[in-house]
Amino acid sequence: MAIRSTPSESPALLLLALDGELDVLNVGKLSDTVVDALEAGRRHLLVDLTGVTWCDVGSLYTLLGMRHAAIHAGGSLSLTAASDCVHEALDRVRLRGLLPFVERRGRPGDAR
C-alpha cells in the first residue's frame, strides 16, 4: 500500500490518499502515518480511498479507531472518496455512518 500525504494551506489539515490493498498486513503503515500527523499538529485528516484495491473489515475498524484518536486529540478524520471495494466493506459491517464522507475542495465526496 502506498500513502500520499499532501499538506494543505491550513497547518492543521492533512490530505491522505491510499493506493493498493488496505488489510491487516499494511494497515499499521496507515496507523503510523495518522499518529505522526496528529503528533505534528495536523489534527484534521481527510482520507481518499479511491485507489484502494482491496479492503478487509478489520482495517475499517482500525480506521474507525484512528478517527476516535483524532477526535480525542481535538481533531477529525473523514473520508473524501472510496473505491467500490471499500464501499462494499463499509456496507457489510455497517460502518458507513461511523466513518463519514465529506466534501473536499468544493467537489462532492463519493458518499454513494
C-alpha positions, 0 to 999 in steps of 0.5 A: 500500500502506498500513502500520499500525504499532501499538506494543505494551506491550513497547518492543521489539515492533512490530505491522505490518499491510499493506493493498493490493498488496505488489510491487516498486513499494511494497515499499521503503515496507515496507523503510523502515518495518522499518529505522526500527523496528529503528533505534528499538529495536523489534527484534521485528516481527510482520507481518499480511498479511491485507489484502494484495491482491496479492503478487509473489515478489520482495517475499517475498524482500525480506521474507525479507531484512528478517527476516535484518536483524532477526535480525542486529540481535538481533531477529525478524520473523514473520508473524501472518496472510496473505491467500490471495494471499500464501499462494499466493506463499509456496507457489510459491517455497517460502518458507513455512518461511523466513518463519514464522507465529506466534501473536499475542495468544493467537489462532492465526496463519493458518499454513494 
